Amino acid sequence: MTLVGFEPHEINTAESTRSARLKWVVIVDSSLPAGRQVNAAVCVAAATTASVRGLLGPDALDADRVAHPGLPWAGCTVLGATPQRLASVRAAASEVFVADMPALAQETRVYDEYLEQLAATPTAELRPLAISLIGPRAEIDRLVKRLSLLP
């Protein structure tokens, strides 16, 4: 796994998300039902925020002084792709951070069973339902070229 993240001096919450050095996209299998799309996107986003330093901005208070946890300050774009395109992007994403959710994850209810099935399945046979990518803007743009926002 490629280690990525933002150094403290790179975090500038006063600028546009487009000024960030790294770009974050989540790509979801657009053939899935909406609920499964959302589940897959949330799962890869959770794995990403746990693995990429400096991704979340500071916690905030609203006008009533109620606290709200920090959100991704550099933004995140959610795109849709066919299962075939999703698999090809996953295979090509060797130079960036990748968090993926194979179909096995939605087919099991016990995490240890997921781990066992994953360990017994060759990479080429895994069907990704969603992938999260973070890397240099030009590389991410190359990988996701012509993909559209998830409707």
Helices and strands as residue ranges (DSSP letters): G 8-10, G 17-19, E 22-29, H 34-51, E 60-61, E 67-68, E 77-81, H 83-92, E 97-102, H 104-107, H 111-119, G 123-125, E 128-136, H 137-143, E 148-149
